[in-house]
């Protein structure tokens, strides 16, 4: 295992073989996901000719599974996390093989995509919950930053890889490539140590376990603040992906190139943010880092609405990416240090399910606002709302620390080992 003083941002990956397997599996899997999403969007657009069909694909793939987050998180807590992840990857790969061979009509395609997305929703909390079993407590921030860097790298490379592969192998070929990435991921995950996440006692009914997870979140001050704060900030700011298109082509007077540049800005900021967080790990208390991330991401949207040109908008969106990276690392590490191992899957499932719902609400409400008031006003309103949510989160987290509820969470003293470990 890696030590705290080990130099170099890749030290943890070099020294920790189990974590390297998890990191590689997730990066490869996310690359395949992004690759096949582009292929399916193009296939549906060409076969149906309807924008609504593409929107349904996105809703089925993201929003619908998010509603099952607490349930899928409870499912991941019932079994060994390694086994859960391997089975989920094989299920997703199998579904993609069926889609590639069949290329069915839209209703059947949406049903298959929903099955794949639900398996991915079960995978996500297990993959987050297993990290504390693979790395020492003092390296959790490094590990979460490295995972974020790898998964965002895979998502960023996916569309580029799709652009190269589609002319050569077509939609079917791209889907088979994605299925192969799931197979490779499953093989890598098969080499992880077993035992993490396995129930210590006879599990109760799945719905009972799910309800226990929600009750735990409601009763644990730090976890409740992190979850609600993340939900509120995403609900305010999630509209930016949609609004950027209209800002670039409207007030900023750009075209498709300017749209692509602005959409890439956050990704560039995310890369830089994860690399920076690996280097400054432990220097900033996690609670402070979370609030800074919320504030920077929200202020970035507010300033985007005031930007006078594409260059200015690109700059503040890139800085916003730094804030999103800080949000991600701080929230995941706080939960991993605060929550008992047997409850981690349920907490992560509920939190990321709530984030998915918040993003969908932001798309819908933000889209209506875009038509009513225009992109600049939407960005300013989104950023202002996010800053208000940030202030509320910071105050609630400070109160939780004052009550002593976050002593083992690393808020007041980052790096403090969990009592449960």
ZAFI-283389 format. One record per residue (C-alpha): residue number from 1; x, y, z. Coordinates in steps of 0.05 Angstrom, whole numbers, plus 5000, padded with zeros to 4 digits. Each point is the difference from the previous one (the first is absolute). Example, Ala and Ser with C-alpha at 12.3 -4.5 7.8 and 13.67 -1.06 7.14 Angstrom:
<drenbas>
1 | 5246 | 4910 | 5156
2 | 5027 | 5069 | 4987
</drenbas>
This chain:
<drenbas>
1 | 5000 | 5000 | 5000
2 | 5022 | 5071 | 4987
3 | 5024 | 5045 | 5055
4 | 4980 | 5071 | 5015
5 | 5067 | 5030 | 4982
6 | 5006 | 4965 | 4933
7 | 5017 | 5051 | 4947
8 | 4966 | 5005 | 4933
9 | 4927 | 5002 | 4981
10 | 5003 | 4929 | 4973
11 | 5035 | 4971 | 5062
12 | 4936 | 4969 | 5026
13 | 4986 | 4966 | 4933
14 | 5071 | 4974 | 4995
15 | 5004 | 4972 | 5070
16 | 4930 | 4974 | 5011
17 | 4982 | 4944 | 4951
18 | 4927 | 4990 | 5024
19 | 4985 | 5073 | 4994
20 | 5034 | 5002 | 4932
21 | 4953 | 4945 | 4977
22 | 4940 | 5039 | 5023
23 | 5025 | 5064 | 4968
24 | 5014 | 4966 | 4934
25 | 4934 | 4964 | 4999
26 | 4960 | 5063 | 5013
27 | 5039 | 5041 | 4949
28 | 4991 | 4947 | 4946
29 | 4926 | 4991 | 5017
30 | 4986 | 5075 | 4997
31 | 5037 | 5005 | 4933
32 | 4954 | 4946 | 4972
33 | 4938 | 5033 | 5029
34 | 5016 | 5066 | 4967
35 | 5016 | 4965 | 4935
36 | 4935 | 4962 | 4995
37 | 4958 | 5060 | 5022
38 | 5024 | 5039 | 4939
39 | 4985 | 4940 | 4955
40 | 4930 | 4990 | 5029
41 | 4982 | 5073 | 4996
42 | 5020 | 5002 | 4926
43 | 4963 | 4935 | 4986
44 | 4936 | 5024 | 5032
45 | 5005 | 5068 | 4967
46 | 5009 | 4969 | 4931
47 | 4949 | 4944 | 5008
48 | 4944 | 5042 | 5033
49 | 5017 | 5070 | 4978
50 | 4970 | 5026 | 5065
51 | 5036 | 5041 | 5054
52 | 4950 | 4973 | 5051
53 | 5026 | 4929 | 4988
54 | 5071 | 5023 | 5017
55 | 4974 | 5035 | 5062
56 | 4965 | 4935 | 5021
57 | 5065 | 4963 | 4993
58 | 5035 | 5048 | 5047
59 | 4942 | 4998 | 5050
60 | 4998 | 4924 | 5000
61 | 5076 | 4996 | 5006
62 | 5009 | 5051 | 5055
63 | 4938 | 5025 | 5035
64 | 4958 | 4937 | 5006
65 | 5055 | 4958 | 5034
66 | 5015 | 5058 | 5047
67 | 4930 | 4991 | 5030
68 | 5022 | 4930 | 5021
69 | 5064 | 5026 | 5033
70 | 4981 | 4982 | 5073
71 | 4977 | 4930 | 4978
72 | 5061 | 4985 | 4957
73 | 5045 | 5025 | 5055
74 | 4967 | 4952 | 5049
75 | 5010 | 4944 | 4950
76 | 5074 | 5014 | 4995
77 | 5007 | 4998 | 5076
78 | 4970 | 4929 | 5004
79 | 5058 | 4966 | 4964
80 | 5075 | 5002 | 4991
81 | 5014 | 5065 | 4962
82 | 5048 | 4965 | 4953
83 | 4948 | 4950 | 4980
84 | 4947 | 5054 | 4991
85 | 5045 | 5040 | 4954
86 | 5021 | 4940 | 4958
87 | 4928 | 4977 | 4990
88 | 4978 | 5071 | 4983
89 | 5054 | 5007 | 4947
90 | 4983 | 4933 | 4969
91 | 4926 | 5018 | 4999
92 | 5014 | 5066 | 4966
93 | 5046 | 4968 | 4949
94 | 4949 | 4946 | 4986
95 | 4944 | 5051 | 4989
96 | 5044 | 5038 | 4951
97 | 5014 | 4936 | 4961
98 | 4925 | 4990 | 4993
99 | 4991 | 5072 | 4977
100 | 5057 | 4995 | 4950
101 | 4973 | 4935 | 4969
102 | 4927 | 5021 | 5000
103 | 4999 | 5076 | 4992
104 | 4927 | 4999 | 5019
105 | 4945 | 5051 | 4992
106 | 4998 | 5058 | 5049
107 | 4955 | 4970 | 5054
108 | 5042 | 4937 | 5006
109 | 5064 | 5040 | 4996
110 | 4978 | 5045 | 5057
111 | 4982 | 4939 | 5042
112 | 5069 | 4969 | 4988
113 | 5035 | 5066 | 5015
114 | 4960 | 5004 | 5065
115 | 5024 | 4930 | 5020
116 | 5072 | 5020 | 4987
117 | 4992 | 5065 | 5038
118 | 4970 | 4966 | 5061
119 | 5059 | 4952 | 5002
120 | 5046 | 5061 | 4996
121 | 4961 | 5032 | 5057
122 | 5014 | 4939 | 5044
123 | 5073 | 5002 | 4979
124 | 5011 | 5073 | 5019
125 | 4990 | 4997 | 5076
126 | 5039 | 4934 | 5005
127 | 5059 | 5031 | 4963
128 | 5000 | 5060 | 5047
129 | 4990 | 4958 | 5063
130 | 5058 | 4953 | 4986
131 | 5053 | 5055 | 4997
132 | 5011 | 5004 | 5076
133 | 5015 | 4925 | 5000
134 | 5054 | 5008 | 4947
135 | 5039 | 5062 | 5024
136 | 5021 | 5026 | 5068
137 | 4956 | 5053 | 5031
138 | 5050 | 5056 | 4991
139 | 5002 | 4987 | 4925
140 | 4925 | 5002 | 4988
141 | 5003 | 5071 | 4970
142 | 5055 | 4978 | 4953
143 | 4961 | 4939 | 4980
144 | 4935 | 5038 | 4986
145 | 5037 | 5052 | 4960
146 | 5035 | 4946 | 4959
147 | 4934 | 4965 | 4987
148 | 4968 | 5065 | 4978
149 | 5058 | 5014 | 4953
150 | 4995 | 4931 | 4969
151 | 4925 | 4999 | 4991
152 | 4996 | 5070 | 4972
153 | 5058 | 4983 | 4954
154 | 4961 | 4941 | 4974
155 | 4938 | 5042 | 4989
156 | 5039 | 5054 | 4964
157 | 5035 | 4951 | 4953
158 | 4936 | 4962 | 4984
159 | 4970 | 5049 | 4949
160 | 5068 | 5007 | 4966
161 | 5007 | 4925 | 4996
162 | 4929 | 4995 | 4973
163 | 5016 | 5050 | 4945
164 | 5059 | 4957 | 4978
165 | 4965 | 4932 | 5005
166 | 4931 | 5014 | 4973
167 | 5021 | 5010 | 4927
168 | 5039 | 4934 | 5003
169 | 4957 | 4953 | 5041
170 | 4932 | 5034 | 5003
171 | 4952 | 5002 | 5059
172 | 5001 | 4924 | 5010
173 | 5075 | 4999 | 5002
174 | 5004 | 5056 | 5051
175 | 4949 | 4964 | 5044
176 | 5042 | 4937 | 4997
177 | 5061 | 5040 | 5020
178 | 4962 | 5027 | 5061
179 | 4979 | 4929 | 5018
180 | 5073 | 4980 | 4997
181 | 5019 | 5056 | 5048
182 | 4951 | 4972 | 5050
183 | 5031 | 4931 | 4993
184 | 5070 | 5029 | 5012
185 | 4974 | 5039 | 5059
186 | 4969 | 4937 | 5030
187 | 5066 | 4962 | 4992
188 | 5038 | 5056 | 5036
189 | 4949 | 5003 | 5056
190 | 5003 | 4925 | 5008
191 | 5069 | 5009 | 5029
192 | 4978 | 5045 | 5057
193 | 5000 | 4972 | 5071
194 | 4933 | 4971 | 5022
195 | 4961 | 5013 | 5063
196 | 4988 | 5075 | 4997
197 | 4926 | 5014 | 5004
198 | 4979 | 4929 | 5017
199 | 4946 | 4999 | 5053
200 | 5024 | 4981 | 5069
201 | 4932 | 4972 | 5018
202 | 4939 | 4973 | 4966
203 | 4973 | 5058 | 4957
204 | 4929 | 5024 | 5011
205 | 4950 | 5014 | 4944
206 | 5028 | 5045 | 4946
207 | 4949 | 5054 | 5011
208 | 5016 | 4999 | 5074
209 | 5074 | 5009 | 4985
210 | 4983 | 5057 | 4953
211 | 4958 | 5034 | 5053
212 | 5056 | 4991 | 5051
213 | 5047 | 5036 | 4953
214 | 4953 | 5059 | 4991
215 | 4989 | 5004 | 5076
216 | 5075 | 4999 | 5010
217 | 5010 | 5059 | 4953
218 | 4944 | 5038 | 5035
219 | 5030 | 4988 | 5068
220 | 5075 | 5012 | 4984
221 | 5012 | 5075 | 4998
222 | 5062 | 5001 | 4956
223 | 4972 | 4950 | 4950
224 | 4933 | 5037 | 4998
225 | 5034 | 5067 | 4988
226 | 5045 | 4973 | 4945
227 | 4943 | 4965 | 4964
228 | 4950 | 5058 | 5004
229 | 5054 | 5052 | 4983
230 | 5023 | 4961 | 4939
231 | 4927 | 4992 | 4978
232 | 4986 | 5074 | 5006
233 | 5063 | 5023 | 4964
234 | 4989 | 4952 | 4942
235 | 4926 | 5018 | 4996
236 | 5021 | 5073 | 4991
237 | 5060 | 4990 | 4954
238 | 4985 | 4938 | 4959
239 | 4968 | 5041 | 4945
240 | 5068 | 5027 | 4978
241 | 5011 | 4946 | 4946
242 | 4936 | 5020 | 4966
243 | 5008 | 5075 | 5011
244 | 5071 | 5002 | 4972
245 | 4975 | 4980 | 4931
246 | 4952 | 5059 | 4998
247 | 5049 | 5048 | 5032
248 | 5054 | 4984 | 4949
249 | 4954 | 5005 | 4939
250 | 4959 | 5058 | 5027
251 | 5030 | 5057 | 5041
252 | 5072 | 4980 | 4986
253 | 4988 | 4995 | 4925
254 | 5036 | 4934 | 4989
255 | 4986 | 4936 | 4963
256 | 5012 | 4926 | 5008
257 | 5074 | 5008 | 5012
258 | 4988 | 5049 | 5057
259 | 4948 | 4953 | 5030
260 | 5050 | 4942 | 5000
261 | 5054 | 5044 | 5031
262 | 4955 | 5022 | 5057
263 | 4974 | 4930 | 5013
264 | 5072 | 4976 | 5005
265 | 5020 | 5053 | 5050
266 | 4971 | 4966 | 5061
267 | 5033 | 4934 | 4981
268 | 5067 | 5035 | 4996
269 | 4988 | 5031 | 5068
270 | 4982 | 4933 | 5028
271 | 5065 | 4968 | 4976
272 | 5040 | 5057 | 5031
273 | 4959 | 4997 | 5064
274 | 5011 | 4926 | 5012
275 | 5075 | 5007 | 4988
276 | 5003 | 5059 | 5047
277 | 4961 | 4964 | 5054
278 | 5048 | 4942 | 4999
279 | 5057 | 5048 | 5013
280 | 4967 | 5040 | 5056
281 | 4966 | 4941 | 5033
282 | 4990 | 5010 | 5075
283 | 5019 | 5074 | 5000
284 | 4927 | 5025 | 5000
285 | 4948 | 4971 | 5048
286 | 4949 | 4960 | 4961
287 | 4940 | 5041 | 5023
288 | 5034 | 5063 | 4977
289 | 5019 | 4968 | 4934
290 | 4928 | 4979 | 4988
291 | 4974 | 5071 | 5012
292 | 5055 | 5029 | 4956
293 | 4980 | 4952 | 4945
294 | 4927 | 5018 | 5005
295 | 5017 | 5075 | 4999
296 | 5049 | 4997 | 4942
297 | 4954 | 4958 | 4957
298 | 4941 | 5046 | 5013
299 | 5039 | 5065 | 4992
300 | 5026 | 4972 | 4934
301 | 4930 | 4997 | 4972
302 | 4981 | 5068 | 5027
303 | 5062 | 5031 | 4966
304 | 4987 | 4962 | 4936
305 | 4934 | 5038 | 4995
306 | 5039 | 5065 | 5004
307 | 5056 | 4979 | 4951
308 | 5012 | 5049 | 4943
309 | 5030 | 4949 | 4952
310 | 5015 | 4926 | 4987
311 | 5069 | 5006 | 5031
312 | 4974 | 5028 | 5065
313 | 4945 | 4947 | 5003
314 | 5051 | 4945 | 4987
315 | 5044 | 5025 | 5056
316 | 4946 | 5002 | 5053
317 | 4971 | 4933 | 4978
318 | 5070 | 4969 | 5006
319 | 5006 | 5029 | 5070
320 | 4931 | 4971 | 5014
321 | 5029 | 4932 | 4983
322 | 5050 | 5008 | 5057
323 | 4942 | 5011 | 5047
324 | 4963 | 4938 | 4975
325 | 5062 | 4957 | 5012
326 | 5005 | 5027 | 5071
327 | 4926 | 4985 | 5012
328 | 5008 | 4928 | 4976
329 | 5063 | 4983 | 5039
330 | 4977 | 5034 | 5065
331 | 4930 | 4969 | 5000
332 | 5024 | 4930 | 4985
333 | 5056 | 5002 | 5051
334 | 4955 | 5029 | 5054
335 | 4950 | 4944 | 4990
336 | 5054 | 4946 | 4998
337 | 5029 | 5025 | 5066
338 | 4933 | 5011 | 5034
339 | 4956 | 4942 | 4981
340 | 5008 | 4929 | 5027
341 | 5024 | 4951 | 4946
342 | 4936 | 4960 | 5000
343 | 4959 | 5063 | 4984
344 | 5045 | 5032 | 4947
345 | 4964 | 4971 | 4939
346 | 4932 | 5025 | 5023
347 | 5026 | 5069 | 5015
348 | 5037 | 5007 | 4934
349 | 4940 | 4971 | 4962
350 | 4952 | 5050 | 5032
351 | 5047 | 5059 | 4991
352 | 5016 | 4988 | 4927
353 | 4927 | 4983 | 4987
354 | 4981 | 5067 | 5029
355 | 5053 | 5035 | 4957
356 | 4971 | 4967 | 4938
357 | 4930 | 5024 | 5018
358 | 5027 | 5070 | 5013
359 | 5034 | 5002 | 4932
360 | 4936 | 4979 | 4965
361 | 4959 | 5053 | 5037
362 | 5052 | 5052 | 4981
363 | 4996 | 4980 | 4927
364 | 4924 | 5006 | 4999
365 | 4992 | 5064 | 5041
366 | 5061 | 5032 | 4968
367 | 4975 | 4984 | 4931
368 | 4934 | 5036 | 5015
369 | 5039 | 5060 | 5028
370 | 5044 | 5002 | 4938
371 | 4939 | 5011 | 4956
372 | 4973 | 5053 | 5047
373 | 5060 | 5043 | 5020
374 | 5060 | 4978 | 4957
375 | 5067 | 4967 | 5016
376 | 5034 | 5058 | 5036
377 | 4945 | 5007 | 5051
378 | 4998 | 4924 | 5010
379 | 5074 | 4997 | 5015
380 | 4996 | 5058 | 5049
381 | 4939 | 4969 | 5035
382 | 5032 | 4931 | 5002
383 | 5065 | 5027 | 5029
384 | 4964 | 5043 | 5051
385 | 4956 | 4942 | 5022
386 | 5062 | 4955 | 5005
387 | 5036 | 5052 | 5044
388 | 4939 | 5004 | 5045
389 | 5000 | 4924 | 5006
390 | 5074 | 5002 | 5015
391 | 4990 | 5050 | 5056
392 | 4946 | 4956 | 5030
393 | 5044 | 4938 | 4994
394 | 5059 | 5034 | 5032
395 | 4959 | 5024 | 5059
396 | 4968 | 4932 | 5011
397 | 5067 | 4965 | 4996
398 | 5031 | 5049 | 5049
399 | 4943 | 4986 | 5049
400 | 5011 | 4925 | 4992
401 | 5074 | 5009 | 5016
402 | 4983 | 5043 | 5060
403 | 4955 | 4944 | 5026
404 | 5058 | 4952 | 4993
405 | 4964 | 4957 | 4948
406 | 5057 | 5004 | 4950
407 | 5060 | 4982 | 5044
408 | 5015 | 4936 | 4961
409 | 4981 | 5028 | 4932
410 | 5064 | 5039 | 4990
411 | 4965 | 5067 | 4997
412 | 5036 | 5032 | 5058
413 | 5062 | 4956 | 4995
414 | 5009 | 4970 | 4931
415 | 5032 | 4932 | 5000
416 | 4971 | 4978 | 5067
417 | 4988 | 4925 | 4995
418 | 4929 | 4975 | 5005
419 | 4984 | 4967 | 5066
420 | 4968 | 4943 | 4963
421 | 5065 | 4981 | 4966
</drenbas>
